[in-house]
């Protein structure tokens, strides 16, 4: 019996939210009297395995093959199933990234296991895992209990603090699995990275979002949003209204039909606060709202409210932060 955590990697670099999940798995394992085990898959994973040990895994299972160089569901599912069998896992955790969600759902389906997606918290009650997640646009917190022997959950990024790495103290084992490219149905013929300089919304500590309020000059409006985000080392977000209007690509959308985020600071410029948007950013620790309409619903979620035109306020904030942050 153990807790198995998938350490997602992209081009050999671990997705940081996986370390948050591994840190939480350690505390859960201590309550259950078991261990937190990591599984790492890729083309060359020796360094990632050592990182997993430093971030608290008692044991790391690896699968190294050119077949695993980039994520494909079929071979990665085979790796996860081999790891579950190797450690006798009763709990499987992944970060709720796009790949983590699809991998967890597939493993749960193949293993006839219970699946709790997008968890905001995990705890142990009476020796069993209980998952907390928000429902109905964040208005209700639901406790998810499992009836299956194997329990699978995906965890929202930034739900738990990042653990501090320490000296690697554990074992690394290669999984007894053979992978053949000819057996994989999906082929990757080309790979083109998006703008890698952008801060990922899921991992962002600070997000600056724009909404319909940029309509007077959308290009300039989102340029001002991006300039403030750049000064703060923040991610750029947007409301669905701004995305639907074609002001900014969908990958920036925050909300029920976009990304659910949990930053330390969320700056909303020109966003009225539709319930779908509030559901996606409602767990932000500090919310700053900039809007000309003093009756905009989003002001109800604001720690700090600025009733003014974003075209005036954003440049002023950018200049002031430049002075203070150097």
C-alpha angles and dihedrals in degrees: 000000000000145000113258120204123192113221105209118209134190116200090341096311121112119238102245096222088066089069088055089055091047091051091053090045089058093058092044091049091052090055091049094045092240138099139265111237126190129209120203125187130183145099096289116007108162094110093044090052090054090048090053090053090050091051092055112275111147090206134009125208116200138196114192122184140126085244087068097048091110129022116272120163100227101056094036091053089052090052092050093049091049090051092049090053094044095054100028090237119198094179127042119190131186133171111259095248120135091265094040092054096049093044093049092048092050093048091048091050094048092046096042088237133152115260127205110185129200097011118192095191140007128206142164119245120179091344095307134103116255121189124208119206135161121246136181094042093312095306095115132040111214127199112220116207123188130226096182124089091234116055121199125189138169117213126215112242115257093023091120134032120265109258120233113248117239137177113313108256115170146060133283120211130183113230114241094240131129119207126192123191091216089062095055111094097198116069126196108219098171139006125201120179120221120230099311091192090071118100111241113246093220094055099035120124089194129032128186111197133188129203144177089311090082090065094107089067111357097182093051092040095057090040087060090047090051093047092054090045090052093053091049094042086240137147122253115239135178143194122249090250090060092047094046089051090056095244094127136004122273094248087077095054117123118195147062092315094036133036124331106218137187109192128164089236128026119186113193115194119188094350116136096199112249112192091248091057093045089053091058098048102025094109093059111128098221123019123196116190126199113187137140091218110079089196096057108134092230090071087074088069095043125114088186123026126197114187100199145096112291090219087065101034102046096056090047092051091046093053093046093049090049090056094046098041096040 
